[in-house]
Every structure is written in structure tokens, then in C-alpha cells.
Amino acid sequence: MRDIITRAAAIADMVLPSFEDESTHFGDADLAACARRYGAEQGREVVVKNGGQDVLLAMNGVLSHHRLTAVTPVDTTGAGDSFNAGWIAARHRGLPPEASLAAAHDLARHVVSIRGALS
């Protein structure tokens, strides 16, 4: 699994890992280590999600932490996928990184506020 993820990320322009998974499977010590492993310092666009907590954004080799609005989830099913969809759609529309983070977080926040897979 690690080999396939690493090979796929190596050819991607954008990588959107979840820190909990990355620390478990790759042993990343912190968000920055995760971003660096995915090539953030080589200019790859990396957004390290952190379970609703601050995210780390790597753009053009610069790493920055961004605080997200706290959310009390009803059902976390789809949180990461919806964040990814919001980020990709916003970037595709040409929005800057900060606006893309807001769009991604807003979509994920909406998704976790309603019952989904858990009834």
C-alpha cells in the first residue's frame, strides 16, 4: 500500500493526505514531515488534513499552518472526501489557496453536520 501511494503521489501535482492515516502507515511525526515526504519543498501542492484541526498547506515550497473553524460533527463519514472535493473544485475555478481552504472546509463542515452513513 505504501509503495503504491508513494508512486502515485510522485506523479501528482496535488496531494491531499490525512495526517492520522499518514502517521499510522508512514510514521510521520508531524504535519510538516508528512508534507515534506510528499514533495512540498519541490513545489508540489500539498494540503495535510488533520481531522478537523489546523491544516498544513504547502504551496511553492512554503509551508503554512491554517486554523479551521471548530465543528461538532454529527457523522464524520465523508469528511475527508468532501474536503478534497471542495479543495479541488475551488482550485480548478482558480481560487487562491486561502479561499480554497475555506471552500473545502465549508463543504466538509456541511457534510459532517448531517447524518450520512451512520443512522
Secondary structure, 3 states (H helix, E strand, C coil): CHHHHHHHHHCCCEECCEHHHHHHHHCCCCHHHHHHHCCHHHCCEEEEECCCCCEEEEECCEEEEECCCCCCCCCCCCHHHHHHHHHHHHHHCCCCHHHHHHHHHHHHHHHHCCCCCCC
